[in-house]
Amino acid sequence: MSLNDKTFISRTAVERELDISKFTIRNWIRDRGFPQPIPGSGRVPIFRTSDIINWLEDGGSNNG
């Protein structure tokens, strides 16, 4: 799967795609400006794929 294939992506799919854990995602949200999940998206949050792609293209930090 490519991130560009979908408008939204679940946290589980992000974990698989980037080979990271949910704890890494939580840390990145807190420390590196990783995109927030869509409010109210549930127990397994979903994200806008374009937000994640933009974050990665900017170097994966809030310093970009």
N, C-alpha and C positions, 0 to 999 in steps of 0.2 A: 504494500500500500504506500502511496505517496501522500504527503500532507496536502498537496494541491488537489487531490481527488475529491475532497469533501469540504463543505462549508463549516461543519462543526465536527469536533473530535472529542471523544471521551477521555478522561484522565487515564484510563486503562490503555487506550490506544496510544496516547502520548508516551506512556511508560514503555510500551513495546517498540514504538517507532524510534525513540531516542535512546533506548536501552538504559533507562533510569528507573528509580523507585518513586513511589508516591511521596516518600520523605524528601527526596531530592527536589521534587516539584514544590513541595511546601517551603523548603528552604529557599529555593529560587524566587518564589513569590515574595517571601519576606525580605530577602537580602539582595536580589539581583533584578527586581522589576519584571519578573515573569508575568505574563498576562493573568489577570484574575479570571476564575471561571464565571460562567454566566450565572447571575443571581438566581437562586431558587432551582438550580439545575439538578439538585438531588444528592443522594448519597455518593454516587459516582459522578462527580461534576463533569460538565462539558465545557469546552472552550471554543472560541472562534478560531478556526484554523488560520485565517489570515493574520490574526494577532500574534500567534505563535511563530509563523513564518517571518513576519516583520521583526519580531524580537530576535530570532536567530540570525537574520540578515544584518541586524544592527550590532552583532557581536555577542548577543546573549547577556547583556547587562543594561542596567539603567543609566549607565554612563555614556551610552551611544549618542 
